[in-house]
Amino acid sequence: MKEDVPSLLEGMTELCVAKGKKVVRVDLSSENRPPDSELVAMMVSRWGKLRAPAMRVGTTFVVGYNRDILASVFGTTGD
């Protein structure tokens, strides 16, 4: 599974990863895009499986649960 993770980002322009209260946003179209190995490390659990929830919303790939990140992606208030 871990080796399949980079293919999930094909066509995506942004990666949003929630880790507790911290949110990491990565511009995947940037010249300074982190290497795939670093992106995979953000997206998978210590057991090597894709963290949940994981979803494609337009051109944004969201990994992990955080109310604020889901509210921003879905355009709701988060209440």
Backbone as XML, in Angstrom:
<?xml version="1.0"?>
<chain id="A" units="angstrom">
  <residue number="1" name="MET">
    <atom name="N" x="0.821" y="-1.205" z="0.000"/>
    <atom name="CA" x="0.000" y="0.000" z="0.000"/>
    <atom name="C" x="0.858" y="1.259" z="0.000"/>
  </residue>
  <residue number="2" name="LYS">
    <atom name="N" x="1.881" y="1.289" z="0.807"/>
    <atom name="CA" x="2.715" y="2.479" z="0.936"/>
    <atom name="C" x="3.283" y="2.918" z="-0.417"/>
  </residue>
  <residue number="3" name="GLU">
    <atom name="N" x="3.644" y="1.955" z="-1.248"/>
    <atom name="CA" x="4.223" y="2.278" z="-2.556"/>
    <atom name="C" x="3.190" y="2.849" z="-3.525"/>
  </residue>
  <residue number="4" name="ASP">
    <atom name="N" x="1.897" y="2.673" z="-3.241"/>
    <atom name="CA" x="0.831" y="3.188" z="-4.098"/>
    <atom name="C" x="0.435" y="4.623" z="-3.757"/>
  </residue>
  <residue number="5" name="VAL">
    <atom name="N" x="0.856" y="5.126" z="-2.622"/>
    <atom name="CA" x="0.421" y="6.440" z="-2.138"/>
    <atom name="C" x="0.756" y="7.578" z="-3.105"/>
  </residue>
  <residue number="6" name="PRO">
    <atom name="N" x="1.962" y="7.657" z="-3.689"/>
    <atom name="CA" x="2.226" y="8.783" z="-4.604"/>
    <atom name="C" x="1.243" y="8.868" z="-5.771"/>
  </residue>
  <residue number="7" name="SER">
    <atom name="N" x="0.737" y="7.753" z="-6.234"/>
    <atom name="CA" x="-0.212" y="7.779" z="-7.358"/>
    <atom name="C" x="-1.535" y="8.436" z="-6.961"/>
  </residue>
  <residue number="8" name="LEU">
    <atom name="N" x="-1.857" y="8.462" z="-5.674"/>
    <atom name="CA" x="-3.079" y="9.121" z="-5.210"/>
    <atom name="C" x="-3.023" y="10.630" z="-5.421"/>
  </residue>
  <residue number="9" name="LEU">
    <atom name="N" x="-1.817" y="11.176" z="-5.527"/>
    <atom name="CA" x="-1.649" y="12.618" z="-5.652"/>
    <atom name="C" x="-1.621" y="13.107" z="-7.102"/>
  </residue>
  <residue number="10" name="GLU">
    <atom name="N" x="-1.737" y="12.179" z="-8.055"/>
    <atom name="CA" x="-1.739" y="12.580" z="-9.461"/>
    <atom name="C" x="-2.922" y="13.496" z="-9.741"/>
  </residue>
  <residue number="11" name="GLY">
    <atom name="N" x="-2.658" y="14.637" z="-10.351"/>
    <atom name="CA" x="-3.696" y="15.609" z="-10.666"/>
    <atom name="C" x="-4.077" y="16.524" z="-9.517"/>
  </residue>
  <residue number="12" name="MET">
    <atom name="N" x="-3.512" y="16.310" z="-8.336"/>
    <atom name="CA" x="-3.806" y="17.149" z="-7.174"/>
    <atom name="C" x="-2.876" y="18.363" z="-7.157"/>
  </residue>
  <residue number="13" name="THR">
    <atom name="N" x="-3.380" y="19.495" z="-6.697"/>
    <atom name="CA" x="-2.560" y="20.702" z="-6.593"/>
    <atom name="C" x="-2.230" y="21.055" z="-5.148"/>
  </residue>
  <residue number="14" name="GLU">
    <atom name="N" x="-2.963" y="20.453" z="-4.196"/>
    <atom name="CA" x="-2.714" y="20.751" z="-2.781"/>
    <atom name="C" x="-2.909" y="19.489" z="-1.942"/>
  </residue>
  <residue number="15" name="LEU">
    <atom name="N" x="-2.055" y="19.352" z="-0.938"/>
    <atom name="CA" x="-2.178" y="18.278" z="0.040"/>
    <atom name="C" x="-2.383" y="18.925" z="1.401"/>
  </residue>
  <residue number="16" name="CYS">
    <atom name="N" x="-3.431" y="18.513" z="2.108"/>
    <atom name="CA" x="-3.701" y="18.999" z="3.463"/>
    <atom name="C" x="-3.649" y="17.809" z="4.395"/>
  </residue>
  <residue number="17" name="VAL">
    <atom name="N" x="-2.743" y="17.858" z="5.354"/>
    <atom name="CA" x="-2.579" y="16.758" z="6.298"/>
    <atom name="C" x="-2.852" y="17.271" z="7.700"/>
  </residue>
  <residue number="18" name="ALA">
    <atom name="N" x="-3.798" y="16.636" z="8.377"/>
    <atom name="CA" x="-4.125" y="16.983" z="9.754"/>
    <atom name="C" x="-3.405" y="16.027" z="10.683"/>
  </residue>
  <residue number="19" name="LYS">
    <atom name="N" x="-2.675" y="16.605" z="11.622"/>
    <atom name="CA" x="-1.997" y="15.810" z="12.645"/>
    <atom name="C" x="-2.348" y="16.441" z="13.980"/>
  </residue>
  <residue number="20" name="GLY">
    <atom name="N" x="-3.409" y="15.922" z="14.595"/>
    <atom name="CA" x="-3.891" y="16.535" z="15.830"/>
    <atom name="C" x="-4.441" y="17.913" z="15.539"/>
  </residue>
  <residue number="21" name="LYS">
    <atom name="N" x="-3.990" y="18.912" z="16.264"/>
    <atom name="CA" x="-4.440" y="20.281" z="16.035"/>
    <atom name="C" x="-3.619" y="20.984" z="14.962"/>
  </residue>
  <residue number="22" name="LYS">
    <atom name="N" x="-2.546" y="20.367" z="14.529"/>
    <atom name="CA" x="-1.673" y="20.953" z="13.518"/>
    <atom name="C" x="-2.146" y="20.559" z="12.117"/>
  </residue>
  <residue number="23" name="VAL">
    <atom name="N" x="-2.095" y="21.516" z="11.194"/>
    <atom name="CA" x="-2.462" y="21.260" z="9.806"/>
    <atom name="C" x="-1.273" y="21.620" z="8.928"/>
  </residue>
  <residue number="24" name="VAL">
    <atom name="N" x="-0.876" y="20.687" z="8.071"/>
    <atom name="CA" x="0.212" y="20.919" z="7.134"/>
    <atom name="C" x="-0.382" y="21.005" z="5.741"/>
  </residue>
  <residue number="25" name="ARG">
    <atom name="N" x="-0.114" y="22.111" z="5.058"/>
    <atom name="CA" x="-0.590" y="22.297" z="3.681"/>
    <atom name="C" x="0.625" y="22.325" z="2.759"/>
  </residue>
  <residue number="26" name="VAL">
    <atom name="N" x="0.542" y="21.544" z="1.687"/>
    <atom name="CA" x="1.640" y="21.460" z="0.733"/>
    <atom name="C" x="1.111" y="21.812" z="-0.642"/>
  </residue>
  <residue number="27" name="ASP">
    <atom name="N" x="1.767" y="22.773" z="-1.299"/>
    <atom name="CA" x="1.432" y="23.145" z="-2.667"/>
    <atom name="C" x="2.128" y="22.148" z="-3.590"/>
  </residue>
  <residue number="28" name="LEU">
    <atom name="N" x="1.362" y="21.230" z="-4.151"/>
    <atom name="CA" x="1.940" y="20.172" z="-4.973"/>
    <atom name="C" x="2.355" y="20.657" z="-6.354"/>
  </residue>
  <residue number="29" name="SER">
    <atom name="N" x="1.919" y="21.850" z="-6.747"/>
    <atom name="CA" x="2.290" y="22.386" z="-8.048"/>
    <atom name="C" x="3.529" y="23.274" z="-7.972"/>
  </residue>
  <residue number="30" name="SER">
    <atom name="N" x="4.045" y="23.469" z="-6.774"/>
    <atom name="CA" x="5.210" y="24.329" z="-6.561"/>
    <atom name="C" x="6.501" y="23.669" z="-7.027"/>
  </residue>
  <residue number="31" name="GLU">
    <atom name="N" x="7.454" y="24.494" z="-7.408"/>
    <atom name="CA" x="8.788" y="23.991" z="-7.758"/>
    <atom name="C" x="9.471" y="23.400" z="-6.524"/>
  </residue>
  <residue number="32" name="ASN">
    <atom name="N" x="9.084" y="23.876" z="-5.344"/>
    <atom name="CA" x="9.683" y="23.422" z="-4.088"/>
    <atom name="C" x="8.908" y="22.269" z="-3.468"/>
  </residue>
  <residue number="33" name="ARG">
    <atom name="N" x="8.166" y="21.547" z="-4.278"/>
    <atom name="CA" x="7.391" y="20.408" z="-3.783"/>
    <atom name="C" x="8.317" y="19.407" z="-3.102"/>
  </residue>
  <residue number="34" name="PRO">
    <atom name="N" x="7.938" y="18.946" z="-1.904"/>
    <atom name="CA" x="8.768" y="17.945" z="-1.222"/>
    <atom name="C" x="8.833" y="16.656" z="-2.050"/>
  </residue>
  <residue number="35" name="PRO">
    <atom name="N" x="9.879" y="15.867" z="-1.847"/>
    <atom name="CA" x="9.968" y="14.591" z="-2.569"/>
    <atom name="C" x="8.840" y="13.648" z="-2.152"/>
  </residue>
  <residue number="36" name="ASP">
    <atom name="N" x="8.518" y="12.699" z="-3.022"/>
    <atom name="CA" x="7.440" y="11.749" z="-2.741"/>
    <atom name="C" x="7.633" y="11.042" z="-1.410"/>
  </residue>
  <residue number="37" name="SER">
    <atom name="N" x="8.873" y="10.711" z="-1.072"/>
    <atom name="CA" x="9.114" y="9.993" z="0.187"/>
    <atom name="C" x="8.660" y="10.821" z="1.392"/>
  </residue>
  <residue number="38" name="GLU">
    <atom name="N" x="8.838" y="12.124" z="1.333"/>
    <atom name="CA" x="8.408" y="12.999" z="2.430"/>
    <atom name="C" x="6.883" y="13.111" z="2.470"/>
  </residue>
  <residue number="39" name="LEU">
    <atom name="N" x="6.246" y="13.190" z="1.303"/>
    <atom name="CA" x="4.791" y="13.254" z="1.234"/>
    <atom name="C" x="4.175" y="11.961" z="1.765"/>
  </residue>
  <residue number="40" name="VAL">
    <atom name="N" x="4.755" y="10.836" z="1.373"/>
    <atom name="CA" x="4.268" y="9.535" z="1.847"/>
    <atom name="C" x="4.381" y="9.457" z="3.363"/>
  </residue>
  <residue number="41" name="ALA">
    <atom name="N" x="5.473" y="9.934" z="3.924"/>
    <atom name="CA" x="5.672" y="9.897" z="5.373"/>
    <atom name="C" x="4.582" y="10.689" z="6.097"/>
  </residue>
  <residue number="42" name="MET">
    <atom name="N" x="4.091" y="11.758" z="5.488"/>
    <atom name="CA" x="3.021" y="12.552" z="6.095"/>
    <atom name="C" x="1.672" y="11.850" z="6.004"/>
  </residue>
  <residue number="43" name="MET">
    <atom name="N" x="1.493" y="11.034" z="4.978"/>
    <atom name="CA" x="0.189" y="10.467" z="4.664"/>
    <atom name="C" x="-0.078" y="9.081" z="5.247"/>
  </residue>
  <residue number="44" name="VAL">
    <atom name="N" x="0.960" y="8.372" z="5.619"/>
    <atom name="CA" x="0.753" y="7.004" z="6.098"/>
    <atom name="C" x="1.001" y="6.902" z="7.601"/>
  </residue>
  <residue number="45" name="SER">
    <atom name="N" x="0.388" y="5.897" z="8.188"/>
    <atom name="CA" x="0.565" y="5.645" z="9.617"/>
    <atom name="C" x="1.890" y="4.921" z="9.851"/>
  </residue>
  <residue number="46" name="ARG">
    <atom name="N" x="2.221" y="4.721" z="11.105"/>
    <atom name="CA" x="3.471" y="4.011" z="11.413"/>
    <atom name="C" x="3.410" y="2.554" z="10.978"/>
  </residue>
  <residue number="47" name="TRP">
    <atom name="N" x="2.216" y="2.064" z="10.668"/>
    <atom name="CA" x="2.059" y="0.688" z="10.184"/>
    <atom name="C" x="2.129" y="0.611" z="8.660"/>
  </residue>
  <residue number="48" name="GLY">
    <atom name="N" x="2.315" y="1.769" z="8.008"/>
    <atom name="CA" x="2.472" y="1.787" z="6.561"/>
    <atom name="C" x="1.185" y="1.840" z="5.766"/>
  </residue>
  <residue number="49" name="LYS">
    <atom name="N" x="0.074" y="2.132" z="6.431"/>
    <atom name="CA" x="-1.210" y="2.233" z="5.739"/>
    <atom name="C" x="-1.642" y="3.687" z="5.669"/>
  </residue>
  <residue number="50" name="LEU">
    <atom name="N" x="-2.390" y="4.024" z="4.636"/>
    <atom name="CA" x="-2.898" y="5.377" z="4.458"/>
    <atom name="C" x="-3.740" y="5.774" z="5.660"/>
  </residue>
  <residue number="51" name="ARG">
    <atom name="N" x="-3.438" y="6.956" z="6.220"/>
    <atom name="CA" x="-4.204" y="7.443" z="7.364"/>
    <atom name="C" x="-5.628" y="7.772" z="6.936"/>
  </residue>
  <residue number="52" name="ALA">
    <atom name="N" x="-6.533" y="7.725" z="7.888"/>
    <atom name="CA" x="-7.941" y="7.987" z="7.587"/>
    <atom name="C" x="-8.427" y="9.177" z="8.393"/>
  </residue>
  <residue number="53" name="PRO">
    <atom name="N" x="-9.406" y="9.886" z="7.908"/>
    <atom name="CA" x="-9.963" y="9.753" z="6.579"/>
    <atom name="C" x="-9.004" y="10.304" z="5.534"/>
  </residue>
  <residue number="54" name="ALA">
    <atom name="N" x="-9.134" y="9.824" z="4.332"/>
    <atom name="CA" x="-8.362" y="10.324" z="3.192"/>
    <atom name="C" x="-9.354" y="10.542" z="2.056"/>
  </residue>
  <residue number="55" name="MET">
    <atom name="N" x="-9.341" y="11.740" z="1.481"/>
    <atom name="CA" x="-10.312" y="12.040" z="0.436"/>
    <atom name="C" x="-9.785" y="13.051" z="-0.569"/>
  </residue>
  <residue number="56" name="ARG">
    <atom name="N" x="-10.294" y="12.938" z="-1.766"/>
    <atom name="CA" x="-10.010" y="13.907" z="-2.823"/>
    <atom name="C" x="-11.200" y="14.850" z="-2.895"/>
  </residue>
  <residue number="57" name="VAL">
    <atom name="N" x="-10.933" y="16.135" z="-2.773"/>
    <atom name="CA" x="-11.977" y="17.152" z="-2.874"/>
    <atom name="C" x="-11.503" y="18.132" z="-3.929"/>
  </residue>
  <residue number="58" name="GLY">
    <atom name="N" x="-12.047" y="18.011" z="-5.122"/>
    <atom name="CA" x="-11.562" y="18.815" z="-6.236"/>
    <atom name="C" x="-10.121" y="18.440" z="-6.522"/>
  </residue>
  <residue number="59" name="THR">
    <atom name="N" x="-9.222" y="19.415" z="-6.429"/>
    <atom name="CA" x="-7.795" y="19.145" z="-6.653"/>
    <atom name="C" x="-7.015" y="19.154" z="-5.341"/>
  </residue>
  <residue number="60" name="THR">
    <atom name="N" x="-7.734" y="19.012" z="-4.232"/>
    <atom name="CA" x="-7.099" y="18.952" z="-2.915"/>
    <atom name="C" x="-7.226" y="17.541" z="-2.360"/>
  </residue>
  <residue number="61" name="PHE">
    <atom name="N" x="-6.115" y="17.009" z="-1.846"/>
    <atom name="CA" x="-6.133" y="15.703" z="-1.192"/>
    <atom name="C" x="-6.012" y="15.951" z="0.294"/>
  </residue>
  <residue number="62" name="VAL">
    <atom name="N" x="-6.980" y="15.451" z="1.067"/>
    <atom name="CA" x="-7.036" y="15.674" z="2.506"/>
    <atom name="C" x="-6.784" y="14.360" z="3.234"/>
  </residue>
  <residue number="63" name="VAL">
    <atom name="N" x="-5.894" y="14.411" z="4.225"/>
    <atom name="CA" x="-5.574" y="13.234" z="5.026"/>
    <atom name="C" x="-5.681" y="13.592" z="6.497"/>
  </residue>
  <residue number="64" name="GLY">
    <atom name="N" x="-6.404" y="12.778" z="7.257"/>
    <atom name="CA" x="-6.519" y="12.995" z="8.700"/>
    <atom name="C" x="-7.730" y="13.828" z="9.042"/>
  </residue>
  <residue number="65" name="TYR">
    <atom name="N" x="-8.096" y="13.778" z="10.315"/>
    <atom name="CA" x="-9.282" y="14.499" z="10.779"/>
    <atom name="C" x="-8.893" y="15.745" z="11.570"/>
  </residue>
  <residue number="66" name="ASN">
    <atom name="N" x="-9.470" y="16.860" z="11.171"/>
    <atom name="CA" x="-9.340" y="18.127" z="11.876"/>
    <atom name="C" x="-10.538" y="18.961" z="11.451"/>
  </residue>
  <residue number="67" name="ARG">
    <atom name="N" x="-11.308" y="19.439" z="12.409"/>
    <atom name="CA" x="-12.524" y="20.202" z="12.081"/>
    <atom name="C" x="-12.246" y="21.392" z="11.191"/>
  </residue>
  <residue number="68" name="ASP">
    <atom name="N" x="-11.192" y="22.139" z="11.493"/>
    <atom name="CA" x="-10.905" y="23.349" z="10.727"/>
    <atom name="C" x="-10.554" y="23.032" z="9.281"/>
  </residue>
  <residue number="69" name="ILE">
    <atom name="N" x="-9.754" y="21.992" z="9.072"/>
    <atom name="CA" x="-9.355" y="21.649" z="7.710"/>
    <atom name="C" x="-10.568" y="21.165" z="6.907"/>
  </residue>
  <residue number="70" name="LEU">
    <atom name="N" x="-11.422" y="20.369" z="7.514"/>
    <atom name="CA" x="-12.609" y="19.900" z="6.805"/>
    <atom name="C" x="-13.561" y="21.054" z="6.514"/>
  </residue>
  <residue number="71" name="ALA">
    <atom name="N" x="-13.678" y="21.983" z="7.452"/>
    <atom name="CA" x="-14.529" y="23.150" z="7.228"/>
    <atom name="C" x="-14.003" y="23.996" z="6.069"/>
  </residue>
  <residue number="72" name="SER">
    <atom name="N" x="-12.688" y="24.175" z="5.993"/>
    <atom name="CA" x="-12.137" y="24.983" z="4.916"/>
    <atom name="C" x="-12.274" y="24.288" z="3.563"/>
  </residue>
  <residue number="73" name="VAL">
    <atom name="N" x="-12.100" y="22.999" z="3.534"/>
    <atom name="CA" x="-12.193" y="22.248" z="2.280"/>
    <atom name="C" x="-13.634" y="22.184" z="1.776"/>
  </residue>
  <residue number="74" name="PHE">
    <atom name="N" x="-14.578" y="21.986" z="2.705"/>
    <atom name="CA" x="-15.972" y="21.858" z="2.305"/>
    <atom name="C" x="-16.746" y="23.189" z="2.366"/>
  </residue>
  <residue number="75" name="GLY">
    <atom name="N" x="-16.069" y="24.264" z="2.805"/>
    <atom name="CA" x="-16.696" y="25.578" z="2.822"/>
    <atom name="C" x="-17.769" y="25.731" z="3.873"/>
  </residue>
  <residue number="76" name="THR">
    <atom name="N" x="-17.591" y="25.067" z="5.014"/>
    <atom name="CA" x="-18.560" y="25.218" z="6.097"/>
    <atom name="C" x="-17.903" y="25.978" z="7.238"/>
  </residue>
  <residue number="77" name="THR">
    <atom name="N" x="-18.653" y="26.259" z="8.278"/>
    <atom name="CA" x="-18.121" y="27.039" z="9.390"/>
    <atom name="C" x="-17.387" y="26.195" z="10.407"/>
  </residue>
  <residue number="78" name="GLY">
    <atom name="N" x="-17.566" y="24.888" z="10.395"/>
    <atom name="CA" x="-16.900" y="24.026" z="11.363"/>
    <atom name="C" x="-17.642" y="23.876" z="12.670"/>
  </residue>
  <residue number="79" name="ASP">
    <atom name="N" x="-18.832" y="24.482" z="12.773"/>
    <atom name="CA" x="-19.647" y="24.394" z="13.994"/>
    <atom name="C" x="-20.538" y="23.179" z="13.966"/>
  </residue>
</chain>
